[in-house]
């Protein structure tokens, strides 16, 4: 295939090593798959996409330096970052250099950057849905356990408000260092036991989430009435956790790999052909995939690759992603997505128990959130899982 002599160079900024590499490796692979699909179809109007790769190793300082290096070698559009601490390290770089970051991970909201496209879920697209499902299904008592960095603190603040608006109570809030040891996890388990019967809302990420879920299983909690619920624990983490320790736990996300949409069946088949049938796919993986396709289509329509041209083009079309049709909003640079809640079934796979009938527009500042809700008295008692 003969390509136009001027390629389009992009940068990948995903950790291949470090505490969050369990998910970031899948995001990197998904971005690579999208590039291969676009190039196999003739590139962007005949222009081949070239990749400049990196391994920032889950370290915010290295994310910043690697972003600078990628831009220096001509990759002025970067796809990457997982933890909010890494995104916040990269944003000043892309803003100062008039480059563009596509960020494929859910996050805590309350942010706008002229140099960032947010294709993961904002709080109204996952936290609100999870709060509704948990209080409808399991009752009114909660314990928060999170990793010790930006996202868990802010996500817990939002979830606390959502739960209080639903008449629930948060009994305790515990944080585990990103580079933890088993003592920290066992102390968290002891505090959960001390709180009495309660649902655990977990914002523990990466390797820590795997160890935490396994410890929770060993402690013998009945997950049919006292599950771990999360926004961050998807298929890659559950594969590491193991089936027995995963059953009954809950996750809210715009995408699960069990979806039967035509676009998802094609995506899952292509991903497994390329990387192997045992490689898991999560919401972060899917977002890393579709945002490359969004970028390519925006460049086609704009006829240019600079930041401002791409940002003007993105809101003018929708893309049929594996989760459903998605579209970037002009005012916020966030993406309309399809909220879903799923419970891990007896086969160790997610089973979707609640989902949106249409894409939900992002509300990163929660301007509309719960405005119709009248503060209720705390619920009493719990009900079993409806999975």
C-alpha positions as CSV (number, residue, x, y, z in Angstrom):
1,X,0.0,0.0,0.0
2,X,1.4,3.4,-1.0
3,X,0.9,6.1,1.6
4,X,1.1,9.9,1.2
5,X,4.7,11.0,1.9
6,X,3.6,13.0,5.0
7,X,2.6,10.6,7.8
8,X,0.6,11.6,11.0
9,X,2.7,10.9,14.1
10,X,1.0,10.3,17.4
11,X,2.3,9.5,20.9
12,X,1.2,6.7,23.2
13,X,1.7,7.5,26.9
14,X,0.6,4.3,28.7
15,X,2.5,2.4,31.4
16,X,3.9,-0.9,30.4
17,X,5.4,-1.4,33.9
18,X,4.4,-0.1,37.3
19,X,1.4,-0.4,39.7
20,X,-1.2,0.6,37.1
21,X,0.2,-1.3,34.1
22,X,-2.4,-4.1,34.5
23,X,-4.9,-1.8,32.8
24,X,-2.6,0.6,30.9
25,X,-1.2,-2.3,28.9
26,X,-4.6,-3.0,27.6
27,X,-5.2,0.6,26.7
28,X,-1.9,0.7,24.8
29,X,-2.9,-2.4,22.9
30,X,-6.3,-1.0,22.0
31,X,-4.8,2.2,20.7
32,X,-2.3,0.2,18.6
33,X,-5.2,-1.9,17.2
34,X,-7.1,1.2,16.2
35,X,-4.0,2.6,14.4
36,X,-3.5,-0.7,12.6
37,X,-7.2,-0.7,11.5
38,X,-7.0,2.9,10.2
39,X,-3.7,2.2,8.3
40,X,-5.1,-1.0,6.8
41,X,-8.0,1.0,5.4
42,X,-5.6,3.5,3.8
43,X,-4.7,5.7,6.7
44,X,-6.1,9.2,7.1
45,X,-6.8,10.2,3.5
46,X,-3.7,8.3,2.5
47,X,-1.6,9.5,5.4
48,X,-0.1,6.6,7.5
49,X,-0.3,7.0,11.3
50,X,3.0,6.4,12.9
51,X,3.4,5.7,16.7
52,X,6.0,7.1,19.1
53,X,5.8,4.8,22.1
54,X,6.8,5.2,25.7
55,X,6.7,3.6,29.2
56,X,6.2,6.2,31.9
57,X,6.0,3.3,34.5
58,X,3.0,4.7,36.5
59,X,5.2,7.6,37.7
60,X,3.7,11.2,37.3
61,X,7.2,12.7,37.0
62,X,8.0,10.3,34.1
63,X,4.6,11.0,32.5
64,X,5.6,14.7,32.3
65,X,9.1,14.0,30.9
66,X,7.8,11.5,28.4
67,X,5.1,13.8,27.2
68,X,7.7,16.5,26.6
69,X,9.9,13.9,24.7
70,X,6.9,12.8,22.5
71,X,6.1,16.3,21.5
72,X,9.8,17.0,20.8
73,X,9.9,14.2,18.3
74,X,6.7,15.4,16.5
75,X,3.9,13.6,18.3
76,X,1.7,16.7,19.1
77,X,-1.3,14.5,19.7
78,X,-0.9,12.1,22.6
79,X,-3.1,9.3,23.7
80,X,-2.7,8.1,27.3
81,X,-2.7,8.5,31.1
82,X,-4.7,6.5,33.6
83,X,-4.3,8.0,37.1
84,X,-5.5,11.6,37.6
85,X,-2.1,12.4,39.1
86,X,-0.5,11.5,35.7
87,X,-3.0,13.4,33.7
88,X,-2.5,16.5,35.9
89,X,1.3,16.1,35.4
90,X,0.9,16.1,31.6
91,X,-1.8,18.8,31.1
92,X,0.6,21.8,31.7
93,X,3.0,20.3,29.0
94,X,0.3,19.9,26.3
95,X,-1.2,23.3,27.1
96,X,2.1,25.2,26.9
97,X,3.1,23.4,23.7
98,X,-0.4,23.7,22.1
99,X,-0.5,19.9,21.8
100,X,-3.5,17.7,22.5
101,X,-4.1,14.9,25.0
102,X,-6.8,12.2,24.5
103,X,-7.5,10.8,28.0
104,X,-9.3,7.5,27.9
105,X,-10.0,6.9,31.6
106,X,-12.9,7.7,33.9
107,X,-12.1,10.5,36.4
108,X,-13.4,12.7,39.1
109,X,-14.7,15.5,37.0
110,X,-14.5,19.2,37.8
111,X,-11.8,19.9,35.1
112,X,-11.5,21.5,31.7
113,X,-8.4,21.9,29.6
114,X,-8.1,23.5,26.2
115,X,-5.7,20.7,25.3
116,X,-7.5,17.6,26.5
117,X,-10.3,15.4,25.2
118,X,-11.9,13.3,27.9
119,X,-13.3,10.0,26.5
120,X,-13.8,8.2,29.9
121,X,-16.8,8.6,32.1
122,X,-17.5,11.7,34.1
123,X,-19.2,11.3,37.5
124,X,-22.8,11.7,36.2
125,X,-22.1,8.8,33.8
126,X,-20.9,6.3,36.4
127,X,-21.0,7.4,40.1
128,X,-24.6,8.5,40.0
129,X,-25.7,5.3,38.4
130,X,-23.8,3.2,40.9
131,X,-25.2,5.1,43.8
132,X,-28.7,4.5,42.6
133,X,-28.2,0.8,42.0
134,X,-26.4,0.2,45.4
135,X,-29.0,1.9,47.5
136,X,-31.9,0.3,45.6
137,X,-30.3,-3.2,46.0
138,X,-28.1,-3.4,49.1
139,X,-29.3,-0.8,51.6
140,X,-27.9,2.3,53.3
141,X,-24.5,1.4,55.0
142,X,-21.2,2.0,53.2
143,X,-17.4,1.9,53.8
144,X,-15.0,3.7,51.4
145,X,-11.6,2.2,50.6
146,X,-9.3,3.9,48.2
147,X,-5.8,4.3,46.9
148,X,-4.0,7.4,48.3
149,X,-4.0,9.9,45.4
150,X,-6.2,12.5,43.7
151,X,-9.0,10.4,42.1
152,X,-10.0,8.4,45.1
153,X,-10.3,11.4,47.4
154,X,-12.4,13.4,44.9
155,X,-14.5,10.4,43.8
156,X,-15.3,9.5,47.4
157,X,-16.3,13.1,48.0
158,X,-18.8,12.9,45.1
159,X,-20.0,9.4,46.1
160,X,-20.5,10.5,49.7
161,X,-22.8,13.3,48.5
162,X,-24.7,11.0,46.2
163,X,-25.3,8.4,49.0
164,X,-26.3,11.0,51.6
165,X,-28.9,12.4,49.1
166,X,-30.2,8.8,48.9
167,X,-30.6,8.5,52.7
168,X,-27.5,6.4,53.1
169,X,-24.5,6.7,55.5
170,X,-20.7,6.3,55.2
171,X,-19.3,4.6,58.2
172,X,-15.6,4.8,57.5
173,X,-13.1,6.0,54.9
174,X,-9.7,4.2,54.5
175,X,-6.8,4.9,52.1
176,X,-4.1,2.5,51.0
177,X,-0.7,3.7,49.5
178,X,-0.3,3.0,45.8
179,X,2.9,1.2,46.6
180,X,1.4,-0.7,49.5
181,X,2.2,-3.8,51.5
182,X,-0.2,-6.4,52.9
183,X,-0.3,-4.7,56.3
184,X,-2.2,-1.7,54.8
185,X,-4.7,-4.0,53.2
186,X,-5.2,-6.1,56.3
187,X,-5.8,-2.9,58.3
188,X,-8.5,-1.9,55.8
189,X,-10.1,-5.3,56.1
190,X,-10.2,-4.9,59.9
191,X,-11.9,-1.5,59.7
192,X,-14.5,-2.9,57.3
193,X,-15.2,-5.7,59.9
194,X,-15.4,-3.1,62.7
195,X,-18.0,-1.1,60.8
196,X,-20.4,-4.0,60.7
197,X,-22.5,-5.0,57.6
198,X,-21.8,-2.5,54.8
199,X,-21.2,-2.3,51.1
200,X,-17.6,-1.4,50.3
201,X,-17.1,1.4,47.7
202,X,-13.6,0.8,46.4
203,X,-11.4,3.3,44.5
204,X,-8.3,1.2,45.0
205,X,-6.5,0.9,41.6
206,X,-4.0,-1.3,39.8
207,X,-2.1,-4.0,41.7
208,X,-3.6,-2.8,45.0
209,X,-7.2,-3.5,43.8
210,X,-6.2,-7.1,43.0
211,X,-4.7,-7.7,46.5
212,X,-7.6,-5.9,48.2
213,X,-10.3,-8.0,46.4
214,X,-8.4,-11.2,47.2
215,X,-8.1,-10.2,50.9
216,X,-11.8,-9.4,51.1
217,X,-12.6,-12.8,49.7
218,X,-10.3,-14.5,52.3
219,X,-12.0,-12.6,55.0
220,X,-15.3,-14.3,54.2
221,X,-17.7,-11.4,53.6
222,X,-21.0,-12.4,52.0
223,X,-20.9,-10.6,48.7
224,X,-24.6,-11.2,47.9
225,X,-25.4,-8.6,50.5
226,X,-22.0,-6.9,51.2
227,X,-20.2,-6.7,47.8
228,X,-17.3,-4.5,46.8
229,X,-18.6,-1.9,44.4
230,X,-16.2,0.1,42.1
231,X,-15.8,2.4,39.2
232,X,-12.3,1.3,38.5
233,X,-12.3,-2.5,38.7
234,X,-12.8,-4.0,35.3
235,X,-12.0,-7.1,33.3
236,X,-8.2,-6.9,33.5
237,X,-8.2,-6.6,37.3
238,X,-10.8,-9.3,37.8
239,X,-8.7,-11.7,35.7
240,X,-5.9,-11.1,38.1
241,X,-8.2,-11.3,41.1
242,X,-9.6,-14.7,40.1
243,X,-13.2,-15.9,39.6
244,X,-13.9,-17.0,43.1
245,X,-12.9,-13.7,44.6
246,X,-14.8,-11.7,41.9
247,X,-18.3,-13.2,42.1
248,X,-20.9,-10.8,43.4
249,X,-18.9,-7.6,43.1
250,X,-20.3,-4.6,41.3
251,X,-18.8,-2.2,38.7
252,X,-20.3,0.9,36.9
253,X,-18.9,1.8,33.5
254,X,-20.0,2.8,30.0
255,X,-18.7,-0.5,28.6
256,X,-18.3,-4.1,29.4
257,X,-16.8,-6.7,27.1
258,X,-20.0,-8.9,27.2
259,X,-22.0,-6.3,25.2
260,X,-23.6,-7.8,22.1
261,X,-23.6,-4.8,19.9
262,X,-22.3,-5.4,16.4
263,X,-19.5,-2.9,16.9
264,X,-18.4,-4.6,20.1
265,X,-18.5,-8.1,18.6
266,X,-16.2,-6.9,15.9
267,X,-13.9,-5.1,18.4
268,X,-13.6,-8.0,20.8
269,X,-12.9,-10.4,17.9
270,X,-10.3,-8.1,16.4
271,X,-8.6,-7.5,19.8
272,X,-8.4,-11.2,20.6
273,X,-7.1,-12.0,17.2
274,X,-4.4,-9.4,17.6
275,X,-3.4,-10.0,21.2
276,X,-4.7,-13.4,22.2
277,X,-8.1,-14.7,23.5
278,X,-7.0,-14.5,27.1
279,X,-6.3,-10.7,27.0
280,X,-9.1,-8.9,28.9
281,X,-10.9,-5.8,27.6
282,X,-12.4,-3.1,29.9
283,X,-14.0,0.3,29.6
284,X,-10.6,1.9,29.7
285,X,-9.5,-0.4,26.9
286,X,-12.5,0.4,24.7
287,X,-12.1,4.2,25.3
288,X,-8.5,4.0,24.3
289,X,-9.6,2.3,21.1
290,X,-12.5,4.5,20.0
291,X,-10.7,7.8,20.8
292,X,-8.0,7.0,18.1
293,X,-10.8,6.5,15.6
294,X,-12.4,9.8,16.7
295,X,-9.1,11.6,16.2
296,X,-8.7,10.0,12.7
297,X,-12.2,11.1,11.6
298,X,-11.7,14.6,13.0
299,X,-8.5,15.0,11.0
300,X,-10.2,13.7,7.9
301,X,-13.0,16.3,8.3
302,X,-10.7,19.1,9.3
303,X,-7.9,18.4,6.7
304,X,-5.4,19.2,9.4
305,X,-3.8,17.7,12.5
306,X,-3.2,20.8,14.7
307,X,-5.0,21.0,18.1
308,X,-7.5,23.7,17.2
309,X,-8.6,22.2,14.0
310,X,-9.1,18.8,15.6
311,X,-11.1,20.3,18.5
312,X,-13.3,22.2,16.1
313,X,-14.0,19.1,14.1
314,X,-14.7,16.6,16.9
315,X,-18.1,17.8,18.0
316,X,-19.5,17.7,14.4
317,X,-20.0,14.0,14.2
318,X,-20.7,10.8,16.3
319,X,-18.8,7.5,16.1
320,X,-20.3,4.1,16.5
321,X,-18.0,2.8,19.3
322,X,-18.3,-0.7,20.8
323,X,-20.4,0.7,23.7
324,X,-22.7,2.6,21.3
325,X,-22.6,6.0,19.5
326,X,-20.3,8.5,21.2
327,X,-19.7,12.2,20.6
328,X,-17.4,14.8,22.0
329,X,-19.2,17.8,23.4
330,X,-17.9,21.2,22.2
331,X,-18.4,23.1,25.5
332,X,-16.6,20.7,27.8
333,X,-14.4,18.4,25.6
334,X,-16.0,15.5,27.4
335,X,-17.9,12.6,25.6
336,X,-21.5,11.4,25.6
337,X,-21.4,7.8,26.8
338,X,-23.7,4.9,27.8
339,X,-23.8,4.3,31.6
340,X,-24.1,0.7,32.7
341,X,-24.0,-1.2,36.0
342,X,-22.8,-4.9,36.1
343,X,-22.4,-7.6,38.7
344,X,-19.9,-10.4,38.4
345,X,-21.9,-13.7,37.9
346,X,-21.2,-17.3,38.9
347,X,-19.2,-17.8,35.7
348,X,-16.8,-14.9,36.7
349,X,-18.1,-12.6,33.9
350,X,-19.9,-9.3,34.2
351,X,-23.7,-9.5,33.9
352,X,-25.3,-6.1,33.1
353,X,-28.1,-5.3,35.5
354,X,-28.8,-1.7,34.6
355,X,-28.1,0.5,31.5
356,X,-29.0,3.7,29.8
357,X,-31.4,3.6,26.9
358,X,-29.5,6.4,25.1
359,X,-26.1,8.1,25.5
360,X,-25.9,10.4,28.5
361,X,-24.3,13.8,28.0
362,X,-21.3,14.5,30.2
363,X,-21.8,16.8,33.2
364,X,-18.3,17.1,34.6
365,X,-19.2,19.8,37.0
366,X,-22.4,18.0,38.2
367,X,-24.4,21.2,37.5
368,X,-27.6,19.1,37.0
369,X,-26.7,16.4,39.5
370,X,-29.5,15.3,41.9
371,X,-31.3,18.7,41.6
372,X,-34.6,16.9,41.6
373,X,-33.8,14.8,44.7
374,X,-35.5,15.7,48.0
375,X,-33.3,14.7,51.0
376,X,-34.8,11.5,52.5
377,X,-34.5,9.9,55.9
378,X,-31.9,7.1,56.1
379,X,-33.2,3.7,54.9
380,X,-33.3,0.8,57.3
381,X,-32.4,-2.8,56.5
382,X,-30.9,-4.3,53.4
383,X,-32.0,-6.4,50.5
384,X,-30.2,-9.1,48.7
385,X,-28.6,-8.8,45.3
386,X,-30.9,-8.9,42.3
387,X,-28.3,-10.4,40.0
